Amino acid sequence: MRDYRQYAPDQAALLPPSFAEVIPADDPVFFIRDVVGQLDLSAFHHVYRAERGRPPYHPELMVGLYLYGGARRIYSSRRLAEACARDVSFIYLAGRATPDHHTICEFRQRFTKELKDLFVQVLLLCQEAGLVRLGHISLDGTKMRANASKHKAMSYGRMVRKEPELAAEVERLLGEGRRQDEEDDAVHGPHDDGWSMPPELRETKRRLEKIRAGKQRLEESFRRRAAEKGKDPEQAVVPDRAQTNFTDPESRIMSTTDGFQQCYNAQAAVDAAHQVIVACEVSNAPPDVQRLVPMLQQIHDNTAHFPNELSADAGYASEANFTALAEADILALVAMRRYHRDEPPDADPAAKRATGRQLQRNIMRDRLSSAEGKMIYKLRKQTVEPVFGQIKGARGFRQFLRRGQTAVESEWSVLCTVHNVLKLFKAKHPKPAGAPRQPPRASCQPWPQPALL
């Protein structure tokens, strides 16, 4: 019989092994631990300044748990708690602490804003490492599934029809309950303690309360919109087709590759040099066109500079966006929905009154149709779109776990922070010279600065 390698799972070690010795050297857990140690966590410590109760887990432990969990495709609080008890890398990172899933979930809810603010700190570390050049920035959005079902939504017109039906059903069930009470009292006496609300009545009342709350949300929303437009809020009319979701009212029905789903619109602005995300946000408005100016301002707030170039798809094309990019002195390449050129004005005086809109569109089309413009616009497909592929495909995040726009903004910010940490890790720990490497990306090469219009 052939000899085998020794197999003795019950063999005790003479000396207790160090967890760091059994973890592969290229595991990012060591780097993430170092990065978290460089972050300013004073906002977390400030919340914990009270001395009452049991000592909490250290913020470095919890923040590192979220970042390393994202790198390992683990996002659920229950799965993170399980990893702290079973996975050697998580045991090392947590220092053998075993926070339960309630603690992990509560930390995420309690420090929503503080976790979101970590994005800028990690971005500054990337900037100091030379990974952010702001030469070319690509902007795009992706529809991310909300933690809600589209089947839990209802239109305003249907709510108006359904409310009196459910109210009548509740009244009928209450009358039936009173009748049965009287019969039971006649048989068992008035002091019988066997009364409880029927399940069908509880469910009907719950549905009625949700419908009334949904109607109120839609009515307040349209009154607020009317006030913002300078109209009388009391005269606002809610269209019958306006919808609200009972599970996550702040999410919206959006068109995706899988059809219409309950989603949020996640935005990311990515530096073409090393695919570092320099700005991120979440909106519940399906169109991208309204997000360019806020994202542009966030790029400047995060890095103190505007980029030299910016590319975006046709969803961002508008005269207001073109004007904002021109005022920031940014060479913009934004795709147009219609690629035919407007007819040039002739000798007719009326035709010479070309609008600024036509002029802006013609300038943008000239840029996109030039050889240099086409070359620069190609950077978008290899800059921002792969980032979404890495988050959704490589790291397996396709649906938000939390509900409400503030919560999902924090969740998206943590995902983008994880992405930047891994980019920083790869830059500081390149593969050995003998290891096979993929050909360099075109986005990592210096791009020309053509004299475009």
Secondary structure, DSSP 4 states (H G I P E B T S, - for coil): --------TTPPPSSPPPHHHHS-TT-THHHHHHHHHHS--HHHHHHTT---SSPPPPHHHHHHHHHHHHHTT---HHHHHHHHHH-HHHHHHTTT----HHHHHHHHHHTHHHHHHHHHHHHHHHHHTT----SEEEEEEEEEE-SS-GGGEEEHHHHHHHHHHHHHHHHHHHHHHHHHHHHHHHHH-TT-------HHHHHHHHHHHHHHHHHHHHHHHHHHHHHHTTS-GGG----TT-EEESS-TT-EEEEETTEEEEEEEEEEEEETTTTEEEEEEEES-S-SGGGHHHHHHHHHHHHSS--SEEEE-GGG--HHHHHHHHHTT-EEEE--S--SPPPPP-S-HHHH---HHHHHHHHHHHHHHSHHHHHHHGGGGGTTHHHHHIIIIIS---B-SS-SHHHHHHHHHHHHHHHHHHHHHHHHSPPPTTS--PPPPGGGSPPP-----
